[in-house]
Amino acid sequence: MYPEEICSPMREELTNAGFEELKTIEQVDNTFNNTNGTLLLFVNSVCGCAAGSARPGLIMSLSNAKKPNQITTVFAGQDKEATQRAREYMLPYPPSSPSIALFKNGELVHFIERHEIEGNLKQVISENLIEAFNKYC
């Protein structure tokens, strides 16, 4: 588990952009059981690719005209139970941090794994998400 003082700025980067943090199993289940339309879930991480491309690309994508109804995040390495529960909704994909999942009416319709984030620019992540938003939102 990472110390909160390390993770706090990484959390705030997303909450300042409008993301809702899901820190418990109950919050994850409640979100999935009570969201109509589209839901974006970001598995946050302390790694460099989360800081350099995933979070900035994710935030850039939200300037698109079409975007998810709800944007949420769990923090791998800190909110252990919530992250584990969220990953159950992302099956059959294996655990990946960071990763980005888009759901429509409860169905996983788009997923970006860590290997698709590593080495890519924030603009590439943003464009990938904007394509998905335009298709599903």
C-alpha positions in Angstrom: 0.0 0.0 0.0 1.3 3.4 -1.0 1.3 6.2 1.6 -1.6 8.7 1.2 0.8 11.7 1.0 2.3 10.2 -2.2 -1.1 9.5 -3.7 -2.9 12.6 -2.7 -1.8 14.8 -5.6 -2.6 12.0 -8.1 -6.1 11.7 -6.6 -6.6 15.5 -6.7 -5.6 15.7 -10.3 -8.7 13.6 -11.2 -11.1 14.9 -8.6 -10.4 18.5 -9.7 -11.4 17.3 -13.2 -14.7 16.0 -11.9 -13.9 12.3 -11.2 -15.7 10.6 -8.4 -13.4 8.4 -6.2 -14.7 5.0 -5.4 -12.9 3.9 -2.2 -15.0 1.0 -1.0 -16.6 -2.2 -2.4 -20.0 -0.7 -1.6 -19.3 2.5 -3.6 -18.2 0.5 -6.6 -21.2 -1.8 -6.5 -23.6 1.2 -5.9 -22.1 3.0 -8.9 -22.4 0.0 -11.2 -25.9 -0.8 -10.0 -27.2 2.8 -10.3 -25.7 4.2 -13.5 -27.6 4.5 -16.7 -25.9 5.4 -19.9 -22.1 5.5 -19.9 -19.7 5.1 -17.1 -15.9 5.7 -17.3 -13.7 4.0 -14.7 -10.0 4.8 -14.4 -7.7 2.5 -12.4 -5.2 5.1 -11.1 -1.6 4.3 -10.4 1.6 5.9 -9.1 3.6 4.8 -12.1 5.1 7.1 -14.6 2.8 6.2 -17.5 -0.2 7.1 -15.4 1.3 10.5 -14.7 2.7 11.2 -18.1 0.0 10.0 -20.4 -3.0 8.3 -18.8 -4.3 11.0 -16.4 -3.4 13.9 -18.8 -4.9 12.1 -21.8 -8.0 11.2 -19.8 -8.6 14.8 -18.7 -8.0 16.1 -22.2 -10.6 13.7 -23.6 -13.3 15.2 -21.4 -13.3 18.4 -23.5 -15.0 16.4 -26.2 -18.6 17.2 -26.9 -19.7 13.6 -26.2 -18.4 12.2 -23.0 -19.5 9.6 -20.3 -22.5 10.3 -18.0 -20.3 9.5 -15.0 -16.5 9.5 -14.5 -15.0 7.5 -11.7 -11.7 6.3 -10.4 -10.2 3.7 -8.1 -6.6 3.8 -6.9 -4.6 0.6 -7.3 -2.1 0.1 -4.5 -4.2 2.0 -2.1 -8.0 1.3 -2.3 -7.3 -2.4 -2.5 -10.8 -3.8 -2.0 -12.5 -1.2 -4.3 -9.9 -1.8 -7.0 -10.4 -5.6 -6.8 -14.2 -5.2 -7.0 -13.9 -2.8 -10.0 -11.7 -5.3 -11.8 -14.4 -7.9 -11.5 -16.5 -5.7 -13.7 -13.7 -5.5 -16.2 -13.4 -9.2 -16.8 -12.2 -10.9 -19.0 -9.4 -8.4 -19.0 -6.6 -9.1 -16.5 -5.7 -6.6 -13.8 -3.9 -3.7 -15.3 -2.7 -0.4 -13.7 -3.3 2.1 -15.0 -6.3 1.1 -17.2 -9.4 2.8 -18.5 -12.8 1.1 -18.9 -15.9 2.5 -20.6 -19.2 0.9 -19.8 -22.6 1.4 -21.5 -25.6 0.3 -19.6 -23.4 -1.9 -17.5 -21.6 -3.6 -20.4 -17.9 -3.1 -20.9 -17.6 -1.6 -24.4 -14.0 -0.2 -24.5 -10.9 -0.9 -22.5 -7.4 0.5 -22.5 -4.8 -1.7 -20.8 -1.5 -0.5 -19.4 0.5 -1.8 -22.4 -1.6 0.5 -24.6 -0.7 3.4 -22.3 3.0 2.8 -21.8 5.1 4.7 -24.2 2.1 6.6 -25.7 1.6 10.3 -25.6 -1.3 11.9 -23.8 -2.7 12.9 -27.1 -2.9 9.3 -28.3 -4.8 8.3 -25.1 -7.1 11.2 -25.5 -7.8 10.4 -29.2 -8.5 6.8 -28.3 -11.0 7.8 -25.7 -12.7 10.5 -27.9 -13.3 7.8 -30.6 -14.9 5.6 -28.0 -17.0 8.5 -26.6 -18.2 9.5 -30.0 -19.2 5.9 -30.6 -20.8 5.0 -27.3 -21.8 8.2 -25.5 
